[in-house]
Amino acid sequence: MVKTLVLVFHPDFKESRANKALVKNITELPGVETFDVQAAYPDNVIDTDKEVARLLAADRIVFQFPIQWYSAPPILQAWQNAVLTRMYYINYENEGRLLEGKPLLLAVTAGNTPSAYTTGGANIMPLQEILNPLRVTANRCGLQWSDPFIVYEAMKASDEQLRVVAERYRNWLFSGNDEPDIQTHQSQALAAL
Ligand SMILES: Cc1cc2nc3c(=O)[nH]c(=O)nc-3n(C[C@H](O)[C@H](O)[C@H](O)COP(=O)(O)O)c2cc1C
């Protein structure tokens, strides 16, 4: 069975609606481990032995987080500084090398609209471009990159809309047949409700 590790980088997952809805819909599935990194490390001090082992046990890795100030929450940077630095700069032969080739998927929630994330929109570029630092990181670490799963207008979504989006998320993760169109599908799903 393919082991999927979903690392959730949310500053306060207890207060989340969107990320919580996404996690809830996949957490009981066989082969899935969801892990709230901030709750495990409230002071951003990461246990690298545990986190390297967690990564190496997975077949594919998902970073899931809300966009905050056009970036990921600080816990993701702290995790990268601790875990990826150790794996790729200190213990490459025994650790980083073993991670290479695995897929890295991104699931991101955003408050703003799809049209805000366009060249002519309020945020002047697509969210995918804002996520490019993680794409470069994936490349540096030899991880397979694909188009992220994005939930726009996450704060405005009703419980029913979040349920539909969470269903899309599960399909995106586990059916593997609708990645390129997921944002269109998701926007249509939201528009239809
Ligand atoms: C401090 C802060 C900064 C934020 N910055 C952005 C931003 O740059 N772009 C955006 O689209 N949404 C932004 N948001 C909205 C969050 O992305 C949104 O609240 C979150 O995705 C909702 O998910 P949740 O219910 O799991 O918390 C921000 C929210 C907070 C609290």
PDBQT file of the ligand as one rigid body, heavy atoms in Angstrom, charges set to zero:
ROOT
HETATM    1  C1  LIG A 201      -2.161  36.425   9.118  1.00  0.00    +0.000 C 
HETATM    2  C2  LIG A 201      -2.925  36.008   7.893  1.00  0.00    +0.000 A 
HETATM    3  C3  LIG A 201      -2.436  36.287   6.635  1.00  0.00    +0.000 A 
HETATM    4  C4  LIG A 201      -3.143  35.908   5.482  1.00  0.00    +0.000 A 
HETATM    5  N1  LIG A 201      -2.612  36.182   4.253  1.00  0.00    +0.000 NA
HETATM    6  C5  LIG A 201      -3.267  35.777   3.149  1.00  0.00    +0.000 A 
HETATM    7  C6  LIG A 201      -2.701  36.017   1.847  1.00  0.00    +0.000 A 
HETATM    8  O1  LIG A 201      -1.597  36.534   1.698  1.00  0.00    +0.000 OA
HETATM    9  N2  LIG A 201      -3.424  35.621   0.761  1.00  0.00    +0.000 N 
HETATM   10  C7  LIG A 201      -4.660  35.028   0.880  1.00  0.00    +0.000 A 
HETATM   11  O2  LIG A 201      -5.261  34.695  -0.157  1.00  0.00    +0.000 OA
HETATM   12  N3  LIG A 201      -5.196  34.757   2.098  1.00  0.00    +0.000 NA
HETATM   13  C8  LIG A 201      -4.533  35.121   3.218  1.00  0.00    +0.000 A 
HETATM   14  N4  LIG A 201      -5.046  34.842   4.442  1.00  0.00    +0.000 N 
HETATM   15  C9  LIG A 201      -6.285  34.038   4.540  1.00  0.00    +0.000 C 
HETATM   16  C10 LIG A 201      -5.957  32.577   4.880  1.00  0.00    +0.000 C 
HETATM   17  O3  LIG A 201      -5.263  31.973   3.815  1.00  0.00    +0.000 OA
HETATM   18  C11 LIG A 201      -7.229  31.826   5.200  1.00  0.00    +0.000 C 
HETATM   19  O4  LIG A 201      -7.726  32.356   6.386  1.00  0.00    +0.000 OA
HETATM   20  C12 LIG A 201      -7.022  30.320   5.360  1.00  0.00    +0.000 C 
HETATM   21  O5  LIG A 201      -6.597  29.757   4.147  1.00  0.00    +0.000 OA
HETATM   22  C13 LIG A 201      -8.281  29.652   5.823  1.00  0.00    +0.000 C 
HETATM   23  O6  LIG A 201      -7.974  28.306   6.157  1.00  0.00    +0.000 OA
HETATM   24  P1  LIG A 201      -8.297  27.693   7.616  1.00  0.00    +0.000 P 
HETATM   25  O7  LIG A 201      -9.766  27.771   7.814  1.00  0.00    +0.000 OA
HETATM   26  O8  LIG A 201      -7.769  26.318   7.567  1.00  0.00    +0.000 OA
HETATM   27  O9  LIG A 201      -7.543  28.553   8.634  1.00  0.00    +0.000 OA
HETATM   28  C14 LIG A 201      -4.374  35.233   5.607  1.00  0.00    +0.000 A 
HETATM   29  C15 LIG A 201      -4.862  34.945   6.888  1.00  0.00    +0.000 A 
HETATM   30  C16 LIG A 201      -4.166  35.330   8.013  1.00  0.00    +0.000 A 
HETATM   31  C17 LIG A 201      -4.732  34.993   9.376  1.00  0.00    +0.000 C 
ENDROOT
TORSDOF 0
